[in-house]
Amino acid sequence: MRPTLSYAVACIAALTSSVALADEPRGLAAAFGNTIKALYPDGRTHRIWLQPDGGWEAVGRTGKTSSGRWTLKGEKVCLKQSRPIALPISYCAPFPVDGSVGAVWAGRDMSGESVRMTLVKGFDAP
């Protein structure tokens, strides 16, 4: 009787974890409420937080904050900065279409420097 009970508990646990994974947001929706972290070769990081209303905030690798609006252009997320100063250009970068928390991908910053991007759970403050 015990092995049957253990098997039933294991099946329920597996089904529950599968349902939790299926409900996990994917793509850009996964970024809302979480942190997009860019790791530079020198070990410093840049963090970005996207809001569903089209706003974004960031803390750069030097510790300075910035903010603005984001838009989608195809499969790229484009950031237009309004603070601390408004910039006349947008920075666009790919975001994993089916990415979720824990996704890692290669990217480049606005100057073209290579960075390792990661979607981190929650508000990962510097």
VMD Tcl script that builds the backbone (N, CA, C; Angstrom):
set m [mol new atoms 378]
animate dup $m
set s [atomselect $m all]
$s set {name element resname resid chain x y z} {
  {N N MET 1 A 0.815 -1.191 0.000}
  {CA C MET 1 A 0.000 0.000 0.000}
  {C C MET 1 A 0.862 1.260 0.000}
  {N N ARG 2 A 1.956 1.225 0.717}
  {CA C ARG 2 A 2.826 2.386 0.769}
  {C C ARG 2 A 3.385 2.784 -0.593}
  {N N PRO 3 A 3.898 1.849 -1.413}
  {CA C PRO 3 A 4.424 2.238 -2.706}
  {C C PRO 3 A 3.378 2.939 -3.563}
  {N N THR 4 A 2.126 2.506 -3.492}
  {CA C THR 4 A 1.070 3.134 -4.274}
  {C C THR 4 A 0.859 4.571 -3.827}
  {N N LEU 5 A 0.873 4.826 -2.525}
  {CA C LEU 5 A 0.696 6.165 -1.988}
  {C C LEU 5 A 1.860 7.056 -2.421}
  {N N SER 6 A 3.073 6.542 -2.342}
  {CA C SER 6 A 4.248 7.310 -2.764}
  {C C SER 6 A 4.153 7.666 -4.243}
  {N N TYR 7 A 3.733 6.699 -5.057}
  {CA C TYR 7 A 3.584 6.930 -6.488}
  {C C TYR 7 A 2.534 8.007 -6.746}
  {N N ALA 8 A 1.419 7.952 -6.029}
  {CA C ALA 8 A 0.353 8.943 -6.203}
  {C C ALA 8 A 0.837 10.330 -5.822}
  {N N VAL 9 A 1.563 10.431 -4.732}
  {CA C VAL 9 A 2.105 11.728 -4.299}
  {C C VAL 9 A 3.081 12.262 -5.345}
  {N N ALA 10 A 3.934 11.405 -5.886}
  {CA C ALA 10 A 4.892 11.821 -6.911}
  {C C ALA 10 A 4.170 12.307 -8.161}
  {N N CYS 11 A 3.106 11.616 -8.561}
  {CA C CYS 11 A 2.331 12.029 -9.743}
  {C C CYS 11 A 1.677 13.388 -9.522}
  {N N ILE 12 A 1.110 13.591 -8.349}
  {CA C ILE 12 A 0.469 14.869 -8.046}
  {C C ILE 12 A 1.506 15.987 -8.046}
  {N N ALA 13 A 2.669 15.747 -7.464}
  {CA C ALA 13 A 3.729 16.748 -7.442}
  {C C ALA 13 A 4.184 17.094 -8.859}
  {N N ALA 14 A 4.328 16.081 -9.706}
  {CA C ALA 14 A 4.748 16.319 -11.089}
  {C C ALA 14 A 3.705 17.128 -11.849}
  {N N LEU 15 A 2.433 16.777 -11.679}
  {CA C LEU 15 A 1.365 17.515 -12.352}
  {C C LEU 15 A 1.300 18.951 -11.864}
  {N N THR 16 A 1.445 19.166 -10.581}
  {CA C THR 16 A 1.402 20.509 -10.021}
  {C C THR 16 A 2.539 21.350 -10.563}
  {N N SER 17 A 3.753 20.802 -10.637}
  {CA C SER 17 A 4.875 21.588 -11.151}
  {C C SER 17 A 4.702 21.855 -12.642}
  {N N SER 18 A 4.116 20.934 -13.391}
  {CA C SER 18 A 3.868 21.162 -14.818}
  {C C SER 18 A 2.863 22.282 -15.018}
  {N N VAL 19 A 1.830 22.316 -14.203}
  {CA C VAL 19 A 0.827 23.381 -14.308}
  {C C VAL 19 A 1.469 24.713 -13.973}
  {N N ALA 20 A 2.317 24.774 -12.948}
  {CA C ALA 20 A 2.978 26.023 -12.568}
  {C C ALA 20 A 3.855 26.521 -13.708}
  {N N LEU 21 A 4.583 25.611 -14.371}
  {CA C LEU 21 A 5.420 26.020 -15.479}
  {C C LEU 21 A 4.596 26.493 -16.665}
  {N N ALA 22 A 3.468 25.871 -16.920}
  {CA C ALA 22 A 2.626 26.263 -18.046}
  {C C ALA 22 A 2.049 27.661 -17.845}
  {N N ASP 23 A 1.817 28.051 -16.590}
  {CA C ASP 23 A 1.254 29.366 -16.301}
  {C C ASP 23 A 2.301 30.464 -16.272}
  {N N GLU 24 A 3.569 30.118 -16.326}
  {CA C GLU 24 A 4.646 31.096 -16.264}
  {C C GLU 24 A 4.635 31.953 -17.522}
  {N N PRO 25 A 4.663 33.302 -17.366}
  {CA C PRO 25 A 4.658 34.167 -18.552}
  {C C PRO 25 A 5.899 33.944 -19.412}
  {N N ARG 26 A 5.734 34.099 -20.688}
  {CA C ARG 26 A 6.834 33.936 -21.642}
  {C C ARG 26 A 6.946 35.181 -22.500}
  {N N GLY 27 A 8.081 35.321 -23.153}
  {CA C GLY 27 A 8.305 36.474 -24.006}
  {C C GLY 27 A 8.391 37.749 -23.179}
  {N N LEU 28 A 8.020 38.843 -23.766}
  {CA C LEU 28 A 8.140 40.137 -23.103}
  {C C LEU 28 A 7.333 40.210 -21.812}
  {N N ALA 29 A 6.199 39.539 -21.747}
  {CA C ALA 29 A 5.383 39.535 -20.526}
  {C C ALA 29 A 6.173 39.008 -19.331}
  {N N ALA 30 A 7.146 38.146 -19.571}
  {CA C ALA 30 A 7.961 37.599 -18.481}
  {C C ALA 30 A 8.844 38.672 -17.848}
  {N N ALA 31 A 9.108 39.748 -18.560}
  {CA C ALA 31 A 9.957 40.819 -18.027}
  {C C ALA 31 A 9.229 41.660 -16.980}
  {N N PHE 32 A 7.904 41.754 -17.078}
  {CA C PHE 32 A 7.156 42.602 -16.161}
  {C C PHE 32 A 7.242 42.053 -14.737}
  {N N GLY 33 A 7.718 42.884 -13.815}
  {CA C GLY 33 A 7.881 42.465 -12.427}
  {C C GLY 33 A 9.210 41.773 -12.167}
  {N N ASN 34 A 10.037 41.669 -13.198}
  {CA C ASN 34 A 11.338 41.028 -13.075}
  {C C ASN 34 A 12.422 41.971 -13.584}
  {N N THR 35 A 13.665 41.531 -13.566}
  {CA C THR 35 A 14.808 42.376 -13.930}
  {C C THR 35 A 15.520 41.819 -15.158}
  {N N ILE 36 A 15.786 42.691 -16.122}
  {CA C ILE 36 A 16.632 42.334 -17.257}
  {C C ILE 36 A 18.028 42.823 -16.874}
  {N N LYS 37 A 18.959 41.888 -16.779}
  {CA C LYS 37 A 20.297 42.222 -16.297}
  {C C LYS 37 A 21.314 41.985 -17.402}
  {N N ALA 38 A 22.113 43.014 -17.689}
  {CA C ALA 38 A 23.186 42.914 -18.676}
  {C C ALA 38 A 24.510 42.835 -17.923}
  {N N LEU 39 A 25.254 41.756 -18.144}
  {CA C LEU 39 A 26.550 41.569 -17.509}
  {C C LEU 39 A 27.639 41.919 -18.519}
  {N N TYR 40 A 28.492 42.874 -18.151}
  {CA C TYR 40 A 29.601 43.303 -19.007}
  {C C TYR 40 A 30.832 42.447 -18.743}
  {N N PRO 41 A 31.762 42.396 -19.701}
  {CA C PRO 41 A 32.983 41.597 -19.511}
  {C C PRO 41 A 33.781 42.001 -18.268}
  {N N ASP 42 A 33.668 43.270 -17.827}
  {CA C ASP 42 A 34.412 43.721 -16.648}
  {C C ASP 42 A 33.706 43.367 -15.336}
  {N N GLY 43 A 32.564 42.645 -15.418}
  {CA C GLY 43 A 31.850 42.202 -14.225}
  {C C GLY 43 A 30.770 43.152 -13.736}
  {N N ARG 44 A 30.721 44.363 -14.289}
  {CA C ARG 44 A 29.673 45.301 -13.869}
  {C C ARG 44 A 28.362 44.957 -14.580}
  {N N THR 45 A 27.257 45.411 -13.997}
  {CA C THR 45 A 25.946 45.091 -14.570}
  {C C THR 45 A 25.113 46.345 -14.795}
  {N N HIS 46 A 24.196 46.224 -15.729}
  {CA C HIS 46 A 23.198 47.239 -16.043}
  {C C HIS 46 A 21.853 46.542 -15.848}
  {N N ARG 47 A 20.946 47.165 -15.111}
  {CA C ARG 47 A 19.649 46.542 -14.833}
  {C C ARG 47 A 18.528 47.390 -15.418}
  {N N ILE 48 A 17.550 46.709 -16.016}
  {CA C ILE 48 A 16.405 47.392 -16.634}
  {C C ILE 48 A 15.124 46.753 -16.135}
  {N N TRP 49 A 14.136 47.602 -15.841}
  {CA C TRP 49 A 12.815 47.136 -15.419}
  {C C TRP 49 A 11.786 47.712 -16.376}
  {N N LEU 50 A 11.065 46.826 -17.069}
  {CA C LEU 50 A 10.006 47.238 -17.986}
  {C C LEU 50 A 8.663 47.181 -17.272}
  {N N GLN 51 A 7.833 48.186 -17.505}
  {CA C GLN 51 A 6.468 48.175 -16.976}
  {C C GLN 51 A 5.492 47.898 -18.119}
  {N N PRO 52 A 4.377 47.237 -17.826}
  {CA C PRO 52 A 3.397 46.913 -18.870}
  {C C PRO 52 A 2.815 48.145 -19.560}
  {N N ASP 53 A 2.855 49.314 -18.903}
  {CA C ASP 53 A 2.281 50.534 -19.486}
  {C C ASP 53 A 3.206 51.206 -20.496}
  {N N GLY 54 A 4.383 50.626 -20.751}
  {CA C GLY 54 A 5.310 51.183 -21.737}
  {C C GLY 54 A 6.445 51.985 -21.128}
  {N N GLY 55 A 6.505 52.080 -19.817}
  {CA C GLY 55 A 7.608 52.782 -19.166}
  {C C GLY 55 A 8.739 51.833 -18.837}
  {N N TRP 56 A 9.921 52.383 -18.636}
  {CA C TRP 56 A 11.057 51.592 -18.180}
  {C C TRP 56 A 11.929 52.444 -17.268}
  {N N GLU 57 A 12.661 51.765 -16.397}
  {CA C GLU 57 A 13.636 52.392 -15.517}
  {C C GLU 57 A 14.883 51.525 -15.545}
  {N N ALA 58 A 16.024 52.146 -15.274}
  {CA C ALA 58 A 17.275 51.390 -15.304}
  {C C ALA 58 A 18.281 51.973 -14.332}
  {N N VAL 59 A 19.210 51.122 -13.936}
  {CA C VAL 59 A 20.402 51.541 -13.203}
  {C C VAL 59 A 21.568 51.027 -14.022}
  {N N GLY 60 A 22.380 51.959 -14.529}
  {CA C GLY 60 A 23.507 51.601 -15.372}
  {C C GLY 60 A 24.674 51.034 -14.593}
  {N N ARG 61 A 25.671 50.581 -15.310}
  {CA C ARG 61 A 26.820 49.946 -14.659}
  {C C ARG 61 A 27.640 50.916 -13.836}
  {N N THR 62 A 27.428 52.249 -14.034}
  {CA C THR 62 A 28.106 53.242 -13.200}
  {C C THR 62 A 27.237 53.649 -12.012}
  {N N GLY 63 A 26.025 53.059 -11.902}
  {CA C GLY 63 A 25.132 53.368 -10.790}
  {C C GLY 63 A 24.158 54.500 -11.056}
  {N N LYS 64 A 24.218 55.098 -12.243}
  {CA C LYS 64 A 23.317 56.207 -12.574}
  {C C LYS 64 A 21.981 55.657 -13.066}
  {N N THR 65 A 20.899 56.352 -12.718}
  {CA C THR 65 A 19.562 55.917 -13.122}
  {C C THR 65 A 19.127 56.622 -14.400}
  {N N SER 66 A 18.248 55.968 -15.127}
  {CA C SER 66 A 17.643 56.540 -16.329}
  {C C SER 66 A 16.250 55.946 -16.471}
  {N N SER 67 A 15.442 56.566 -17.306}
  {CA C SER 67 A 14.082 56.062 -17.533}
  {C C SER 67 A 13.568 56.603 -18.850}
  {N N GLY 68 A 12.460 56.027 -19.293}
  {CA C GLY 68 A 11.859 56.459 -20.553}
  {C C GLY 68 A 10.690 55.568 -20.923}
  {N N ARG 69 A 10.492 55.400 -22.217}
  {CA C ARG 69 A 9.396 54.607 -22.764}
  {C C ARG 69 A 9.971 53.495 -23.633}
  {N N TRP 70 A 9.276 52.353 -23.665}
  {CA C TRP 70 A 9.675 51.258 -24.537}
  {C C TRP 70 A 8.566 50.977 -25.536}
  {N N THR 71 A 8.964 50.455 -26.699}
  {CA C THR 71 A 8.021 50.036 -27.738}
  {C C THR 71 A 8.553 48.739 -28.355}
  {N N LEU 72 A 7.703 48.076 -29.103}
  {CA C LEU 72 A 8.116 46.878 -29.842}
  {C C LEU 72 A 8.249 47.222 -31.317}
  {N N LYS 73 A 9.324 46.741 -31.929}
  {CA C LYS 73 A 9.521 46.857 -33.373}
  {C C LYS 73 A 9.907 45.468 -33.846}
  {N N GLY 74 A 8.918 44.742 -34.367}
  {CA C GLY 74 A 9.158 43.352 -34.743}
  {C C GLY 74 A 9.426 42.536 -33.489}
  {N N GLU 75 A 10.562 41.841 -33.453}
  {CA C GLU 75 A 10.933 41.042 -32.282}
  {C C GLU 75 A 11.938 41.771 -31.400}
  {N N LYS 76 A 12.032 43.090 -31.556}
  {CA C LYS 76 A 12.967 43.875 -30.759}
  {C C LYS 76 A 12.223 44.808 -29.819}
  {N N VAL 77 A 12.821 45.012 -28.654}
  {CA C VAL 77 A 12.324 45.983 -27.687}
  {C C VAL 77 A 13.168 47.236 -27.868}
  {N N CYS 78 A 12.519 48.370 -28.045}
  {CA C CYS 78 A 13.224 49.628 -28.259}
  {C C CYS 78 A 13.006 50.551 -27.073}
  {N N LEU 79 A 14.109 51.070 -26.537}
  {CA C LEU 79 A 14.071 51.971 -25.395}
  {C C LEU 79 A 14.395 53.382 -25.854}
  {N N LYS 80 A 13.549 54.322 -25.468}
  {CA C LYS 80 A 13.794 55.739 -25.750}
  {C C LYS 80 A 13.902 56.434 -24.404}
  {N N GLN 81 A 15.062 57.001 -24.141}
  {CA C GLN 81 A 15.331 57.625 -22.844}
  {C C GLN 81 A 14.750 59.034 -22.766}
  {N N SER 82 A 14.120 59.338 -21.614}
  {CA C SER 82 A 13.628 60.692 -21.373}
  {C C SER 82 A 14.294 61.334 -20.148}
  {N N ARG 83 A 14.865 60.503 -19.262}
  {CA C ARG 83 A 15.555 61.022 -18.074}
  {C C ARG 83 A 16.857 60.275 -17.879}
  {N N PRO 84 A 17.934 60.870 -17.444}
  {CA C PRO 84 A 18.048 62.235 -16.957}
  {C C PRO 84 A 17.991 63.286 -18.063}
  {N N ILE 85 A 18.320 62.872 -19.292}
  {CA C ILE 85 A 18.131 63.781 -20.428}
  {C C ILE 85 A 17.435 63.005 -21.538}
  {N N ALA 86 A 16.625 63.698 -22.299}
  {CA C ALA 86 A 15.952 63.058 -23.432}
  {C C ALA 86 A 16.956 62.847 -24.556}
  {N N LEU 87 A 16.990 61.633 -25.084}
  {CA C LEU 87 A 17.868 61.332 -26.215}
  {C C LEU 87 A 17.029 61.244 -27.492}
  {N N PRO 88 A 17.550 61.728 -28.607}
  {CA C PRO 88 A 16.779 61.736 -29.855}
  {C C PRO 88 A 16.737 60.386 -30.574}
  {N N ILE 89 A 17.378 59.374 -30.020}
  {CA C ILE 89 A 17.416 58.060 -30.669}
  {C C ILE 89 A 16.840 56.993 -29.745}
  {N N SER 90 A 16.480 55.861 -30.334}
  {CA C SER 90 A 16.029 54.697 -29.571}
  {C C SER 90 A 17.088 53.611 -29.684}
  {N N TYR 91 A 17.212 52.827 -28.626}
  {CA C TYR 91 A 18.099 51.670 -28.632}
  {C C TYR 91 A 17.207 50.436 -28.724}
  {N N CYS 92 A 17.396 49.621 -29.757}
  {CA C CYS 92 A 16.572 48.423 -29.959}
  {C C CYS 92 A 17.435 47.165 -29.827}
  {N N ALA 93 A 16.878 46.163 -29.153}
  {CA C ALA 93 A 17.591 44.902 -28.953}
  {C C ALA 93 A 16.602 43.754 -28.945}
  {N N PRO 94 A 17.022 42.579 -29.419}
  {CA C PRO 94 A 16.144 41.406 -29.398}
  {C C PRO 94 A 15.848 40.965 -27.967}
  {N N PHE 95 A 14.674 40.399 -27.784}
  {CA C PHE 95 A 14.274 39.794 -26.510}
  {C C PHE 95 A 13.757 38.408 -26.856}
  {N N PRO 96 A 14.143 37.368 -26.109}
  {CA C PRO 96 A 13.714 36.004 -26.458}
  {C C PRO 96 A 12.186 35.880 -26.512}
  {N N VAL 97 A 11.656 35.502 -27.658}
  {CA C VAL 97 A 10.215 35.418 -27.868}
  {C C VAL 97 A 9.541 34.464 -26.894}
  {N N ASP 98 A 10.209 33.364 -26.585}
  {CA C ASP 98 A 9.613 32.404 -25.658}
  {C C ASP 98 A 10.369 32.376 -24.339}
  {N N GLY 99 A 11.181 33.415 -24.081}
  {CA C GLY 99 A 11.974 33.476 -22.858}
  {C C GLY 99 A 11.108 33.582 -21.620}
  {N N SER 100 A 11.653 33.127 -20.508}
  {CA C SER 100 A 10.991 33.238 -19.222}
  {C C SER 100 A 12.074 33.538 -18.191}
  {N N VAL 101 A 11.695 33.659 -16.932}
  {CA C VAL 101 A 12.674 33.921 -15.891}
  {C C VAL 101 A 13.783 32.872 -15.981}
  {N N GLY 102 A 15.021 33.328 -15.968}
  {CA C GLY 102 A 16.165 32.433 -16.103}
  {C C GLY 102 A 16.744 32.410 -17.507}
  {N N ALA 103 A 16.035 33.001 -18.483}
  {CA C ALA 103 A 16.540 33.017 -19.859}
  {C C ALA 103 A 17.860 33.781 -19.919}
  {N N VAL 104 A 18.784 33.293 -20.732}
  {CA C VAL 104 A 20.084 33.926 -20.931}
  {C C VAL 104 A 20.300 34.048 -22.436}
  {N N TRP 105 A 20.768 35.204 -22.885}
  {CA C TRP 105 A 21.025 35.407 -24.301}
  {C C TRP 105 A 22.142 36.428 -24.483}
  {N N ALA 106 A 22.767 36.396 -25.649}
  {CA C ALA 106 A 23.845 37.338 -25.965}
  {C C ALA 106 A 23.234 38.631 -26.481}
  {N N GLY 107 A 23.859 39.731 -26.142}
  {CA C GLY 107 A 23.376 41.021 -26.609}
  {C C GLY 107 A 24.515 42.009 -26.766}
  {N N ARG 108 A 24.144 43.215 -27.133}
  {CA C ARG 108 A 25.110 44.315 -27.257}
  {C C ARG 108 A 24.466 45.546 -26.640}
  {N N ASP 109 A 25.299 46.365 -26.012}
  {CA C ASP 109 A 24.756 47.597 -25.448}
  {C C ASP 109 A 24.670 48.661 -26.540}
  {N N MET 110 A 24.305 49.870 -26.157}
  {CA C MET 110 A 24.092 50.938 -27.126}
  {C C MET 110 A 25.369 51.285 -27.904}
  {N N SER 111 A 26.534 51.067 -27.285}
  {CA C SER 111 A 27.797 51.373 -27.969}
  {C C SER 111 A 28.325 50.183 -28.773}
  {N N GLY 112 A 27.631 49.047 -28.702}
  {CA C GLY 112 A 28.039 47.859 -29.452}
  {C C GLY 112 A 28.841 46.861 -28.650}
  {N N GLU 113 A 29.085 47.162 -27.361}
  {CA C GLU 113 A 29.852 46.236 -26.524}
  {C C GLU 113 A 29.025 44.984 -26.217}
  {N N SER 114 A 29.675 43.823 -26.251}
  {CA C SER 114 A 28.995 42.556 -25.967}
  {C C SER 114 A 28.620 42.467 -24.491}
  {N N VAL 115 A 27.405 41.979 -24.248}
  {CA C VAL 115 A 26.924 41.761 -22.884}
  {C C VAL 115 A 26.196 40.425 -22.831}
  {N N ARG 116 A 26.126 39.854 -21.635}
  {CA C ARG 116 A 25.369 38.615 -21.409}
  {C C ARG 116 A 24.089 39.018 -20.705}
  {N N MET 117 A 22.948 38.822 -21.343}
  {CA C MET 117 A 21.655 39.229 -20.822}
  {C C MET 117 A 21.018 38.061 -20.060}
  {N N THR 118 A 20.358 38.394 -18.953}
  {CA C THR 118 A 19.666 37.400 -18.152}
  {C C THR 118 A 18.366 38.009 -17.641}
  {N N LEU 119 A 17.287 37.231 -17.657}
  {CA C LEU 119 A 16.043 37.664 -17.053}
  {C C LEU 119 A 15.995 37.079 -15.648}
  {N N VAL 120 A 16.090 37.966 -14.656}
  {CA C VAL 120 A 16.194 37.573 -13.257}
  {C C VAL 120 A 14.856 37.779 -12.555}
  {N N LYS 121 A 14.481 36.844 -11.719}
  {CA C LYS 121 A 13.205 36.911 -11.006}
  {C C LYS 121 A 13.199 38.088 -10.030}
  {N N GLY 122 A 12.114 38.861 -10.052}
  {CA C GLY 122 A 11.896 39.933 -9.096}
  {C C GLY 122 A 12.719 41.184 -9.384}
  {N N PHE 123 A 12.701 42.080 -8.419}
  {CA C PHE 123 A 13.411 43.343 -8.507}
  {C C PHE 123 A 14.820 43.130 -7.974}
  {N N ASP 124 A 15.771 42.941 -8.880}
  {CA C ASP 124 A 17.155 42.671 -8.518}
  {C C ASP 124 A 17.899 43.995 -8.465}
  {N N ALA 125 A 17.878 44.654 -7.307}
  {CA C ALA 125 A 18.517 45.958 -7.156}
  {C C ALA 125 A 20.030 45.806 -7.019}
  {N N PRO 126 A 20.759 46.800 -7.502}
  {CA C PRO 126 A 22.239 46.750 -7.385}
  {C C PRO 126 A 22.693 46.852 -5.934}
}
mol reanalyze $m
mol bondsrecalc $m
mol representation Tube
mol addrep $m
